Amino acid sequence: MTTTSGSTATTIRRRLMISSESLRDNITGWLFILPAVSIIAVFGIFPILYAAYMSVFQWVIRPRFTYCLPHLEGVFQALPRNQRNDMVQVWQLDFANEVVPKFDVGGCLSNYTRQIGSWDGLILFIAGFVVLIGAWAMWHRMFQDAPTEEKQRKELSAYLRGMIAVSVLAIGVIFIATDSSMLYGALASVFIPLGLGLLGYLLFGDMKKLAVAVAVLAVGLILISRGWTLMFDSGNQKFLNGLVYTVYYALASVPIQLGLGLLLAYVLFQNIQGKTLYRMIFFIPYITPAVAAATVFRIIFSPRPSSLMNQAIGLVGLDAQNWIAEPAPFINALFGWDVQGFFAGPSMAMVSVVILGVWSFTGYNAIIYLAGLGNIPKDLYEAARVDGANEWQIFRSITLPLISPITFYLSVLAFIGTFKAFNTIYVMRSPEARGTTDTAAIVVFDTFRGFQQYGEATAQAIILLLIILAITQFQRSFIEKRVFYG
């Protein structure tokens, strides 16, 4: 008994020592990260939470009443005008009789409803993207199941032939259908070629899985188009258009930034004279003050015939353009076409802004890519050359996979940056462009500063934040799977 009691006591002491050591380690760890957590909480989480709080109020200069209690609007309107500058304080109300029974969750979202317009449309819009992801998954699994690379090429070649053939036939239908609203133009420009592409593929190939995938893709596009139409017809069209222009800006600038950055990095990575000087020159645009750069580009892309850009295109026989003052789609203004709808693309004014963005960030991307290229073992290149691989095969099979983590990192940062870009776009905007350069961040600023609708502005900002988070999560969930980490 004595031995058993002694061993039990020893075990208890050991457990207490382990617990005290674990507790001490936990406290030390929390104290170590406390400064970082405090900074994130004060400067990151608190502003977001306060913006969410502001978004449930009706603001004109100062808060008036909360939309969560709709009857307070009547209380506010009943006040004498000389007292309407004071907010109706919720804590002055009878909590049991006036707050709890009359609390309206839908009312809290009134500012969000004004922006989105139709919650049913939002659900359809999101469902459409979910269906598109399903179509992509079917496509990916289909080619994973294909037994040989040669069969994959033949199947893809047959599909492409069918798509090209029927898309050419659909051009006339597209031009007829796209002279209505932007959304119906998007539907005509996307759904008609895909639908006819399905029909054409059934004539050229025998891939039933691909036919199903294209059909699911078409359904997703219909849901997106219908949902967006419902939102656009009843929501804040300026803000929703701002989201469209933001997508234009992101899709037009990010791929070019990354592509040119990789190209410059690959060239500078070779044994050329003066590459240190070239690296410095290409990095200068990134460290140039954004407002100063935008001011210079505003002069370069001036609509005057004597502007630098108009003189440059005049050397190749093109007419002078309005550039930052041109609201028409770029392809229409430059080539004299009359394409309408979403797929008419960004305005010429937005293209001018895109060029500034590409000029500013290409050098930064090139420097980051250079660091990645320097970490690739040279033995891999030598082994590939011994096996008879040419430079293109080496680039495609060795360089691109090994720098894919850098590409993923830069793409995530670039999309986040383009969706919240403000300074350069604000300086480059022009009244003659009719708002075609007003991205979502610009609209949020105008709502806050120009119209002093603080509640709506914070609702717009939170919607933009949620979109950025969704895009980032999509990149992490789907695109990161294709990244090669070694």
C-alpha positions in Angstrom: 0.0 0.0 0.0 2.8 2.4 0.9 4.5 1.7 -2.5 1.2 2.3 -4.4 0.5 5.5 -2.5 4.1 6.8 -3.2 3.8 6.1 -6.9 0.4 7.7 -7.1 1.8 10.8 -5.4 4.8 10.9 -7.7 2.5 10.6 -10.7 0.3 13.5 -9.5 3.4 15.7 -8.9 4.6 14.9 -12.4 1.3 15.8 -13.9 1.2 19.1 -11.9 4.7 19.9 -13.1 3.7 19.2 -16.7 0.5 21.3 -16.3 2.4 24.2 -14.8 5.1 24.0 -17.5 2.4 23.9 -20.2 0.6 26.8 -18.6 3.8 28.8 -18.4 4.6 28.1 -22.1 1.0 29.1 -23.1 1.3 32.3 -21.2 4.7 33.0 -22.6 3.4 32.4 -26.1 0.4 34.6 -25.7 2.5 37.4 -24.3 4.9 37.0 -27.2 2.1 37.5 -29.8 0.1 40.0 -27.8 1.6 43.1 -29.5 0.8 41.7 -32.9 -2.7 40.6 -31.9 -3.3 44.1 -30.4 -2.3 45.9 -33.5 -4.4 43.6 -35.7 -7.4 44.0 -33.4 -7.1 47.8 -33.2 -6.2 48.6 -36.8 -7.8 45.7 -38.6 -10.7 44.1 -36.9 -12.1 47.1 -35.0 -12.5 49.3 -38.2 -14.4 46.4 -39.9 -16.7 45.9 -36.9 -17.3 49.6 -36.6 -18.1 49.8 -40.3 -20.6 47.0 -39.9 -22.1 49.0 -37.0 -22.3 52.1 -39.2 -24.0 50.2 -42.0 -27.1 49.5 -40.0 -27.8 53.2 -39.5 -29.3 56.0 -41.5 -26.7 58.7 -41.8 -26.7 62.2 -43.1 -23.6 63.9 -41.6 -24.4 62.1 -38.3 -26.4 59.0 -37.4 -30.1 59.4 -37.1 -31.7 56.0 -36.4 -30.9 52.4 -36.8 -32.7 50.4 -39.5 -32.9 47.4 -37.1 -35.8 49.2 -35.5 -37.9 50.5 -38.4 -40.4 52.3 -36.2 -37.6 54.7 -35.2 -37.9 56.4 -38.5 -41.3 57.6 -37.6 -40.1 58.7 -34.2 -37.3 60.6 -35.9 -39.7 62.3 -38.4 -42.0 63.3 -35.5 -39.2 65.2 -33.8 -39.1 69.0 -34.3 -36.6 70.0 -37.0 -34.3 71.7 -34.5 -33.9 68.3 -32.7 -33.4 66.1 -35.8 -29.6 66.4 -35.6 -29.6 64.1 -32.6 -29.7 60.4 -33.0 -32.6 58.5 -31.6 -30.9 56.6 -28.8 -31.9 52.9 -28.6 -30.9 52.7 -24.9 -33.5 55.4 -24.1 -36.3 53.1 -25.3 -38.2 50.5 -23.3 -36.1 47.4 -24.1 -38.8 44.8 -23.4 -41.7 46.6 -25.3 -40.0 48.7 -28.0 -36.7 47.0 -28.9 -37.1 43.2 -28.7 -40.6 42.9 -30.3 -39.8 45.4 -33.1 -36.3 44.3 -33.9 -36.1 43.5 -37.6 -33.1 41.6 -39.0 -34.1 42.5 -42.6 -34.3 46.1 -41.6 -30.7 46.0 -40.4 -29.7 45.1 -44.0 -31.6 48.0 -45.5 -28.4 49.7 -46.7 -27.2 46.4 -48.2 -30.5 45.9 -49.9 -30.2 49.4 -51.5 -27.0 48.3 -53.1 -27.8 44.7 -54.1 -31.4 45.4 -55.0 -32.7 41.8 -55.0 -31.6 39.2 -52.6 -33.2 36.5 -54.8 -31.0 37.8 -57.6 -27.9 37.6 -55.4 -28.8 34.0 -54.6 -29.2 33.1 -58.3 -25.9 34.9 -59.0 -24.0 33.0 -56.4 -25.7 29.7 -57.5 -24.5 30.4 -61.0 -20.9 30.5 -59.9 -21.4 27.4 -57.8 -22.7 25.6 -61.0 -19.7 27.0 -62.9 -17.3 25.5 -60.4 -19.2 22.2 -60.8 -18.7 22.4 -64.6 -15.0 23.0 -64.1 -14.8 20.0 -61.7 -16.5 17.8 -64.3 -14.0 19.0 -67.0 -11.1 18.5 -64.7 -12.1 15.0 -63.7 -12.9 14.1 -67.3 -9.4 14.8 -68.4 -7.9 13.1 -65.3 -9.8 10.0 -66.3 -8.5 10.0 -69.9 -6.0 7.2 -70.1 -3.4 8.7 -72.4 -2.1 12.2 -73.3 -2.7 11.5 -76.9 -6.4 10.8 -76.3 -6.7 14.0 -74.4 -5.3 16.0 -77.3 -7.6 14.3 -79.8 -10.6 14.9 -77.6 -9.7 18.5 -76.9 -8.9 19.1 -80.6 -12.3 17.8 -81.6 -14.1 20.0 -79.1 -12.2 23.1 -80.2 -13.1 22.4 -83.9 -16.7 22.2 -82.9 -16.5 25.4 -80.9 -14.7 27.4 -83.5 -17.1 26.3 -86.3 -20.3 27.1 -84.5 -18.9 30.3 -82.9 -18.3 31.7 -86.3 -21.8 30.9 -87.3 -23.1 32.6 -84.1 -21.3 35.9 -84.6 -24.2 37.4 -86.5 -26.6 36.4 -83.8 -24.4 37.9 -81.2 -24.2 41.3 -82.8 -28.0 41.4 -83.2 -28.6 40.4 -79.6 -26.1 42.7 -78.0 -27.6 46.0 -78.9 -29.8 45.9 -75.8 -28.7 46.1 -72.2 -25.3 45.2 -70.9 -26.5 42.1 -69.2 -28.4 40.7 -72.2 -25.4 41.4 -74.3 -23.3 39.3 -71.9 -25.8 36.5 -72.1 -25.8 36.6 -75.9 -22.0 36.9 -76.1 -21.4 33.9 -73.8 -24.4 31.6 -73.8 -25.1 31.5 -77.6 -21.5 30.4 -78.5 -21.5 27.9 -75.7 -24.9 26.5 -76.6 -24.0 26.2 -80.2 -20.6 24.9 -79.3 -22.3 22.0 -77.5 -24.4 21.3 -80.6 -21.3 21.6 -82.8 -19.3 19.3 -80.6 -21.9 16.6 -80.7 -21.4 16.6 -84.5 -17.6 16.5 -84.3 -16.9 14.3 -81.3 -18.3 11.7 -78.9 -17.5 13.0 -75.5 -20.7 12.8 -73.5 -19.1 13.9 -70.3 -17.9 17.1 -72.1 -21.4 17.7 -73.5 -22.8 17.5 -70.0 -20.1 19.8 -68.6 -20.8 22.4 -71.3 -24.5 22.1 -70.6 -23.9 22.7 -66.9 -21.7 25.6 -67.8 -24.5 27.1 -69.8 -26.9 26.7 -66.9 -24.5 28.5 -64.6 -24.2 31.4 -67.1 -28.0 31.7 -67.3 -28.2 31.8 -63.5 -25.5 34.5 -63.3 -27.1 36.6 -66.0 -30.6 36.3 -64.5 -29.4 37.0 -61.0 -27.4 40.0 -62.1 -30.4 41.4 -64.1 -32.6 41.2 -61.0 -29.9 43.0 -58.9 -29.2 45.6 -61.6 -32.8 46.5 -62.2 -33.6 47.2 -58.5 -30.2 48.0 -56.9 -27.7 50.8 -56.9 -26.7 50.8 -60.5 -23.7 53.1 -59.9 -22.2 50.7 -57.3 -23.0 47.6 -59.4 -21.5 49.2 -62.5 -18.5 50.1 -60.3 -18.1 46.3 -59.6 -18.2 45.6 -63.3 -15.5 48.3 -64.0 -13.4 46.8 -61.1 -13.6 43.4 -62.8 -12.5 45.0 -66.1 -9.6 46.6 -64.3 -8.5 43.4 -62.6 -8.8 41.1 -65.6 -7.2 43.5 -67.9 -4.2 44.5 -65.8 -3.3 41.4 -63.6 -2.5 38.9 -66.4 -0.4 41.6 -68.3 1.4 42.6 -65.2 2.3 39.0 -64.4 3.2 38.0 -68.0 5.4 41.0 -68.6 7.0 40.7 -65.2 7.9 37.1 -65.9 9.2 37.9 -69.4 11.4 40.7 -68.0 12.6 38.5 -65.2 13.5 35.7 -67.6 15.4 38.1 -69.8 17.3 39.7 -66.9 18.1 36.3 -65.5 20.3 35.6 -68.5 23.9 36.7 -68.7 23.5 40.1 -70.2 25.5 43.3 -69.6 24.1 45.9 -67.3 21.3 43.7 -65.9 21.8 45.4 -62.5 21.0 48.8 -64.1 18.0 47.3 -65.9 16.7 45.9 -62.6 16.8 49.3 -61.0 15.2 51.0 -64.0 12.3 48.5 -64.1 11.8 48.9 -60.3 11.6 52.7 -60.4 7.9 52.8 -61.5 6.9 50.8 -58.4 8.5 53.2 -56.0 7.3 56.3 -57.8 4.6 58.1 -55.8 1.2 57.0 -57.2 -0.4 60.4 -57.4 2.7 61.9 -59.2 2.7 59.0 -61.7 -1.1 59.3 -62.3 -0.7 63.0 -62.9 2.0 62.4 -65.6 -0.1 59.7 -67.2 -3.1 62.0 -67.2 -1.1 64.4 -69.3 0.3 61.6 -71.6 -3.2 60.3 -72.2 -4.8 63.7 -72.7 -7.5 63.9 -75.4 -5.6 66.8 -77.1 -4.2 65.9 -80.5 -0.8 67.1 -79.3 -0.6 64.7 -76.4 2.3 62.3 -76.3 0.1 59.1 -76.8 -1.8 60.6 -79.7 1.5 61.6 -81.4 2.8 58.1 -80.8 -0.2 56.3 -82.4 -0.1 58.9 -85.2 3.3 57.5 -86.2 1.6 54.2 -87.1 -1.3 55.9 -89.0 -4.0 55.8 -86.3 -6.3 58.7 -85.6 -6.0 60.8 -82.4 -8.1 59.4 -79.5 -9.8 60.9 -76.5 -8.2 58.4 -74.1 -9.1 59.4 -70.5 -12.1 61.4 -71.8 -13.5 58.5 -73.9 -16.5 56.6 -72.4 -17.0 54.2 -75.4 -15.6 50.7 -75.2 -11.9 50.5 -76.3 -12.6 48.3 -79.3 -15.4 50.5 -80.5 -13.4 53.7 -80.2 -10.3 52.3 -81.8 -11.7 50.2 -84.6 -15.1 51.9 -85.1 -17.1 48.8 -84.2 -20.5 48.9 -82.5 -20.2 46.0 -80.0 -22.5 46.4 -76.9 -22.9 44.6 -73.7 -20.5 43.3 -71.0 -18.1 41.7 -73.5 -17.6 45.0 -75.3 -15.0 45.4 -72.6 -13.6 48.4 -70.8 -13.8 51.9 -72.0 -10.9 53.6 -73.6 -10.6 55.7 -70.4 -10.3 52.5 -68.3 -7.7 51.1 -70.7 -5.6 54.2 -70.0 -5.8 53.5 -66.3 -4.9 49.8 -66.9 -1.8 50.9 -68.8 -0.8 53.0 -65.8 -1.3 50.0 -63.5 0.7 47.7 -65.7 3.5 50.3 -65.9 3.5 50.6 -62.1 3.6 47.0 -61.0 5.4 45.1 -63.8 8.8 45.9 -62.4 7.9 44.8 -58.9 6.6 41.5 -60.3 9.8 41.1 -62.3 12.0 41.5 -59.2 10.0 38.9 -57.3 10.2 36.5 -60.2 14.0 37.1 -60.4 14.3 35.9 -56.8 12.4 32.8 -57.6 14.4 32.0 -60.8 17.6 32.3 -58.7 16.4 29.5 -56.4 15.9 26.9 -59.2 18.7 24.4 -59.2 20.9 24.7 -62.3 21.3 20.9 -62.4 17.7 20.6 -63.6 18.4 22.8 -66.6 21.7 21.0 -67.4 20.0 17.6 -67.2 17.1 18.7 -69.4 19.6 20.0 -72.1 21.5 16.7 -71.9 18.2 14.9 -72.6 17.7 17.1 -75.7 15.1 19.6 -74.4 14.9 22.9 -76.1 14.5 26.3 -74.4 10.7 26.4 -74.7 10.4 22.9 -73.2 12.7 23.8 -70.4 10.7 26.9 -69.7 7.4 25.1 -69.8 8.3 22.0 -67.9 10.9 23.3 -65.4 10.7 27.0 -64.9 7.0 27.6 -64.9 6.2 24.8 -62.4 9.0 25.7 -60.0 8.0 29.4 -59.9 4.2 28.6 -59.7 4.2 29.5 -55.9 5.5 32.9 -56.8 2.9 33.3 -59.5 0.2 32.3 -57.1 1.5 34.7 -54.5 1.7 37.6 -56.9 -1.8 36.9 -58.4 -3.4 36.9 -55.0 -1.8 40.2 -54.1 -2.6 41.7 -57.5 -6.3 40.9 -57.4 -6.6 42.2 -53.9 -4.8 45.4 -55.0 -6.8 46.0 -58.1 -10.1 45.5 -56.3 -9.2 48.2 -53.7 -7.2 50.5 -56.0 -8.1 54.1 -55.5 -5.3 56.7 -55.7 -4.3 56.4 -59.3 -7.8 55.9 -60.6 -9.1 58.9 -58.7 -6.4 61.1 -60.2 -7.0 59.7 -63.7 -10.8 59.9 -63.7 -12.4 62.5 -66.0 -16.0 63.8 -66.1 -16.0 63.2 -69.8 -15.6 59.5 -69.2 -19.1 59.4 -67.7 -18.1 57.2 -64.8 -16.6 54.4 -66.8 -13.4 54.5 -64.7 -15.3 54.6 -61.4 -14.4 51.3 -59.8 -16.1 50.1 -56.6 -13.6 51.9 -54.3 -14.2 55.2 -56.1 -18.0 54.7 -55.7 -17.6 54.0 -52.0 -15.6 57.3 -51.7 -18.1 59.3 -53.6 -21.0 57.9 -51.5 -19.1 58.7 -48.3 -17.5 62.1 -49.2 -19.7 63.4 -52.0 -23.2 62.4 -50.8 -22.3 62.0 -47.1 -24.3 58.8 -46.9 -22.0 57.1 -44.4 -24.3 54.1 -43.8 -24.5 53.2 -47.5 -20.8 53.8 -48.0 -19.9 51.4 -45.2 -22.3 48.8 -46.6 -20.7 49.2 -50.0 -17.2 48.8 -48.4 -18.3 45.7 -46.6 -19.7 44.2 -49.8 -16.4 44.9 -51.5 -14.5 43.3 -48.6 -16.6 40.2 -48.9 -16.0 40.0 -52.6 -12.3 40.3 -52.1 -12.4 37.6 -49.4 -14.4 35.3 -51.8 -12.0 35.8 -54.7 -9.0 35.1 -52.4 -10.6 32.0 -51.0 -11.4 30.8 -54.5 -7.8 31.2 -55.5 -6.7 29.3 -52.4 -9.2 26.5 -52.8 -8.9 25.9 -56.6 -5.9 27.6 -58.1 -3.4 26.7 -55.3 -4.0 23.0 -56.0 -2.1 23.5 -59.2 0.9 25.1 -57.5 4.0 23.0 -57.3 5.7 23.3 -53.9 8.4 20.7 -54.6 
